[in-house]
Every structure is written in C-alpha cells, then in structure tokens.
C-alpha cells in the first residue's frame, strides 16, 4: 500500500492526503509508527493496517487540524465566513475594523495554536492609534479589540483548531486606578423642562422623547414599535424587535439584542393618555395620499408610512437640543436618565434591570452603581427622623 511504507524492521511511515477545511488546500499528514512487540507476518500486516486506518480517521475527522500550521489570518478568514458574516450593522463593522486594523498587523502570520496568553496581553497593552502611532488607543477601543480576539479564539477552541484558549488568562482592559466612565443624564428639573419643550415639537417626536424618558427604550427598540405592540387598555408595551443599521448603511428590522431584551413594559397613565392622542393624529397621517405602507403600522414613520431610518432620531435630537438651547447629552443618555430617575424614586434595581432589558442585574448595578449608592445613602438618612431626639442629645 503506497500510503504505508516500511522504513525498517519494525518501523512504518504513514501518509494521509486530505483537504484542509480551514485553508481549503490539499495537504498531507505523515507519521512514523514503530511496532513494539513480536508478531507473525499475517498479524503484523493486519496490525499495521489497523494503526494506519486509525491515523487516517483522526486526520480526516479534523483532530490533527489543531496541531497543523494554520496561521491566525487563515483561521480569522474562516471565522469571518462562518460567524462574522451572520452579524449585522455596527457589530459586524466594528469586529472587522478591529481585526484588520489592530490585530492582523500584529499576529497574522503566527500559527494560531502557538499563540500564548502573554502575547495577547502585550498586544493589547501596546496598541496605538493608526492615524497617530505615538498615541495609545483609548481603553474603549482596546476593549473592543479584546472582544474581537475573545470571539476568534472562542471559535478556534470550539472548532478544535486549538487545544486550549489563551484568552482565558487575559483580562479585559480597564481604566487605570479603577476609574469608570461616568453615566451622563438629565437631572429632574432638566427633565421637567424637557417635557415642556417637547410640547412644541411634532407629535411623533414629542412621543418619541416621552417614551425614551419613561421607558428607557433603546433607539432601535423605539423605532421598531408598531401599534400592535401597545395595549392602551392595559397600559403595556411589548418590546420584541429593533430597527438598526445593517451593512452598507441599510436599515434592518430584527429581533431584540437577547431574550432579556424581549420584554413587557408597563406605561404610566400619563403616557397612555399621550399615546391615545397621538394615535388619532397618526390615523390622520395614514389617510394621506403619500401613504404606501400596507403591512406594518409603525409608530414612528415618514409620511409614506415607512419606518424612520435608524439615525434619523439622532439627527433630530442634535438639532432639537441646539434649537431649544438645552444641555446636550446623547440620545442614548435618555435611557440613562430614565434609569437614574427610577433609582432616585427608590425602585428596586431588579425592576429597573428588567425594564431596561438587561440580561443580568449586575449590568444595571455596574452602570448605575454611583446612583444606587447615592440612593442607598438617602435611604439610610431617611431613618434619622426616627432617631431625631437621640441625635440631639
């Protein structure tokens, strides 16, 4: 048999030809096998053939791929084709950008199975801006690079290309001295002023602002609302989809971020009343000659009934804050404002977490830790009235 060659009295050279599923190239694997015990010629022949077949099965099943000379770049191409291409919008673009601009220039030619944790740690530590090579990347960008690497090596391990995952020993980059980015939000008096200013805006933008402030919706979740999602009688809103940017700037209607993001939100009576009024205005829009949408009833739509483009609310918000001369914060910060107002009212973090659609309460605690600690201090101080006489002694 050509694939089994005897190289000595008890030594045999095995050769297996196969197509590498990672690189797509025709390759071969070889192995030298030595027979340790004495056998009859017939038994020896059968034994050697059996050992060859086991080797052949291991190679073709992919077991030997993990110790092959697959480079990081070769595997990253597989990762892009089989995982990244299933993603949409900013997630896809961000991963691809970090891979091409910050990761491949450093480790593209390295064999992926030989990359150690310390190499990744050093890679993350030494990252520099592309336009200004002397300036280190921001912590946020380093964290994004970390997440891209984490995803690539996770799949390399799951697909048995590597025997161990070096990312398990790599910590996510953090701000020095434990400094966290502060959450930006409006104070209560600013929110009251915002409601007054919103009265002067178009009905759909008025409702958009009200909903973000009272429900903590993400921008895409608000854009994805249809009238069938809102039970005005019960005062409940169902969140199960989002409108976001897809590839090449195309708007995409898709399910919410996760199962936890798919949720029911109770509405304040004031908001229900506002929605009832807005629905009457919306019905008048629908009677216009420009209306062409026949399948969906989007709350926030153009004159033809088609949903707004994902960035339209952000453009409106920037113009509105400038026109109204109010302190500008990001549109997403209205979500933070909603959460912070609830915390100030003493609402339990678990309820706030569910309302925001966080997967874990720890996410809520992490983002709004400062506000929660302030609320806890206020709660403690409220007990002072019970001990007023003792405190005065």
N, C-alpha and C positions, 0 to 999 in steps of 0.2 A: 504494500500500500504506500503510495507516494508520500502521503502525509505523515507516515511513521517511518523513520529511518533509524536503523541500528548504528550506534556510534561506538560500540564496544561490546564486550561480552555481556554485560548487564545494563547497558545504557542505551536509551532511545530518545530520539529527537522528534517532538510532536510539532506539527504546523497546522493552524486553523485559519482559513481565509473567511472574512466576513465584511459586511458593510457597517461602518461605524455610524450609529444612529445620531451621534452628536455632530460629527463633521460632515457626514454624508459621503465620505470617501471609502474606497475599498482598502481594507487593511488586513494585516495578518498578525496572529499571536503565536509565539513559539514557547516551548517548554522542554526542558531536559528531564527525563524521568529515569530513575535508577531502580532496578528490581533488587530487593534486599534478600530474598530467600530463594532457595533452590527449587526448581520446578521442572516437570517433564516438558519436552518441547511443545506438546499439544496444549498443556495447561498454561505454559508461558505465553504462547501466542494469544490464547483467549484472555489472559490477564492483562497483557499489554494493550490489546484492542479495547478492553473494557475501560482501562485508565484513559486511553485516548478519547473515547466517547464521552467520558465524564468531563474531561478538559474542554472538548468541543462544545458540550452543552453549557458549561459555565461561561465560555466566551460568547456564545450566541445569545445567551439569556441576558447578557449585559453585565454580569458580575465583574468581568475584567475591565469594563469601561472605566471603573473608578480608579484604577491604577495606570491608566493609559496616559499618553502625553497630551491630553486635551488642555488647551490654553484657556485662560479666563475669558478672552474675547470670543473664542469658539463657543464656549458654553453660554456666554451672555447673548449670543445670537439665537441660541435655542430658547433661552429664557424670554427674549423679546417675542419670538414667533409663537411660543406656546402659552405664555402668560400675559406679558405686557400688552400684546395686541388685543386682548379681551377687555382691556380697560378703556375708559373714555376720558376726554377732556383734559383738565389740568393735571389729573393724576398721571395719565399717560405721558403728557408733555414733560412734566416735572421729572419723572423717573428717567425718561430718555435723555433729557438735558444733563442730569447729574451723571449718568453713565458715560455719555460721550465727552463731556467737558472736564470732569473731575476724576473719574475712575479709570477709564480705559487708557488715558495718557500715562498712568502710573503702573498699572499691572496687566495690561492687555496680553503681553507675551508670556506671562508666568503660567506654569502648569497649575490649574486650579486646585488640584489635590495637594499641592505642595505649599500653598499659601497659609501662613501661620497667623495667629491672633495678633502678635506683636507687629506684624507688617501692616495690618489693617489699622491698628491703634496709631502707628506712626503716620500712615497715610492721612487719617482724619486730622491728626494734630498739625500736620504741615500743609494743609490745603490753603491755597492762595487764590485771590481773585484773578480771573482771566484777563480783565482789562488793566488791572494794576497788580502785577505779580509780587510786588513788595508788601502788599496788604493782605493779611489773613482773611479768610472767609468769615462771615458772620456765624454766630452759633446756630441760628435758624437754618442757614444753608448747609452747615456741617451736619446738622441733624437730618436734613433731607438726604444728604449723601449716605449717611449711616443707614437710613431706612431702605434706600435702594440696594446697598450692599447686603443688608439683612435679608431682603426678599430674594436676591440672587442666590445666596448661599443656602437659604432655606430650601429652595427648589433643587439645588445641586445635591443636597443631602437626601431629600425625599425621592429624587430620581436615581439615587445610588451612584452618583457620579463621584462623590467624595464620601469617605468613611466617617468623618467627623466634621462638625460645623464650627469653624473658627470664630464665628460671630457670637457664640455662647459666652465667650470670655471677653467680649468687647462691650463696654458700657456706652450708652448714648451720650454724646457730647452735651455738657451742661455749662451754664454760666458760671464763671469763677465766683467763689465765695457764696454759692447757692443763690445768687441773685436771679429772680424770675421776672419775666416781662409782666408789667402791671396791666391789669384789665382796664380799659377805658370805657367810661359810661357816663350817662347824664345823672345829675342829682335830681331829687324830687321836684324842686322848684323849676328846674330846666325842663322836666317832663311836662309839668303843668303848662309852661309857656309853649312847648312844642305842640300840645293838643290845640291850643288857641290858634297858633299859626297854621296848623293843618286845616283848620276850618276854611281858610282862604284858598286852598288848593282844589284841583279837580277831584270829583268824588272818588275815583279809583285810587288816587294817590293818598287821599285822606284815609281811606280804609286800609291801604297798604301800611301806612305808618302806624295806625292804631293796632293792627294785628301783630306787627313785629314787636311793638312795645308791650302788648298784653299777653302774647302767647309765646314769645321767644322763638318764633319760627326762623329757620334759615331762609335766605333769599330765594333759593331754588324751590324750597317747600312751599313758600307763599305763591310763587308763580305757578306751581303745579296744582293749585286748588281749583276744583270745579264746584259748581253749586250742589252737585250730588254728594259732595264730601261734607256738607254742612247741614246739620239738623237744627234748624232755627227753633223748633218747638222744644227740643230738649236742651238746646244750648250747647251742642257738642260738635267738634270739628274732627274729622278723620284725616290723618296725615299718612299717605302711603306712596307718594310719588314726588318727584322733583324734576324741575327743568334746569338743565345745566349746559355748559359749553362742551360740545364734543370736539372731535378732531377737525382741523381746518376751520374752526370757528362756527361749526354747525350746531344749532340748538338740538338737544336730545331730551326726550321725556323718558325717565327711567324710574325704577323703584328707589325708595329712600336708601340712605347710606347703609343701614343694617336693620335687623329685626327690631332692635330697640328704637330705631328712628321711626318705625311704623307704629303710630300711636293715636290715641284719642285724647283730645284736649278740651277741657271744659271752658266755656266762654263766659265772661262777665255779662250781666244783664245789659249793661250799657252797650257792649259790643254787639250783642244780639240785636238790640234796637237799631244800631247804626247799620248793621248788615241788612236788616229788613228794609230800611230806607234806600240803601244802595241797590238792593235787588230790583226795586221799582225803576230806578234810574237806568240800571243795566238792561232791563227789559225794553226800555225805550231805545237804547243803542241798538239792540237786536233788530228792531224794526226798520233800521236804516237800509237804504238801497245797497250800501257798500258791504253789508254782511254776507260772508260766503261760508263761514264755518258751520257745518251741518252735524258733525259727530260729537263735538265737545262743547261744554259750556264753561269756559274759563272765566274765573272771577276777574282776572287782570288781563285785558286783551286790547288789541288795536281795534280800530273802527270796523274792520272786516271780521272780527270775532276770533282771529288767530291770537294765540298767546304772545305775550311780550318776549322779546329777545332777552336772554339771560342777563346781559349787562345794562339793559335799559333802566332798571330801578337805581343802579349805582350812579348812572349819569344824572338821573333826576335828582337824587339825593345831594350830589355835589352842587348842582345848580340851586337847589332849594335852600340849603344852608347858607350859601353865599348871598342869595337874594333876600332871605329872611334875616340875615345878619345874626345867626346863632352860632355858637361854638361848634366847629365841625369835628365830628368823630366818624369813623367808618360806618357804613350802613350795617355791617355785621355787629357793630357795637351796640345797636339797639337790642340785640339778643342778650348781650351782657347787661344792659340796662334793665331789661325785664327780670333777669335772674337776681340782680342786686336789689331791686325794689321788693321782690318777694322775700329775700333774706331779711331785709330791714323790717318786714311785716311779721317776722318770726315763723315763716313757713318752713317746714322740715326739709332738709337737704334732699331726702329721698324723693319727696314730691316734686321738688324743683328738677331733680335729675330726670325723672320720668317725663316731666312736662317738656324739658328741653330735648329729650330723645337721646340722652347719654347712655352708652352701653353699661357703664359702671358708675356707681355713686362716687367712687374715688376720683373719677374725671371731674365731677362737679366740685368735689372738695378741693381738688388741686387747682382748678381755675379760679374758684371764688373763695379760697382759703382766707384771705385777708378780710373780706366782707363777713364771712361766717364767724371769724374770731371777734370782729367788732360787735356783731350781733350777740355773741355769747357774753361779751363784756357788759353790754347793755342789759342783758337778761340778768346777769349777776347783780348789777347796780340796782335793778328794779326791786330787789329784795331789801334794799336799805330802808325802805319805808316801814318795813316790819320791825326794824330794829332802831328806829329813829331815836327813841328815848335812851337806849343803851349807848348809841353813838354820841349822844350829847353829854353823857356822864364824864 
